[in-house]
Amino acid sequence: MQEWNRRQFGMHASSVTYFYFLAIIPIFIFISVLLPFTDIGQNEIIQAIDAVVPDIVSDLLDMVVTEAFQHASALIPLSVVTLL
């Protein structure tokens, strides 16, 4: 019985982790859509990202922020659909 409980716990933990991971992607899209509508400028966001993340990831995230500021209105319907 105790062995069965351990297996069930592992199965539930892995499924919760899987669904949390799937939920993170639409949330990041939604946040990137909202960034241009805040009082925070693009350069401030890029500087904050560069201060926190490693250099390898920094270039990618800088590109994502730049794209989000340039094409914010095009991403709104995509983020709403993926959040549903």
Buried (B, 14 or more C-beta within 10 A) or exposed (E): EEEEEEEEEEEEEEEEEEEEEEEEEBEEBBEBBBBBEEEEEBEEBBEEBBEEBEEEEBEEBBEBBEEBBEEBEEBBEEBEEBEE
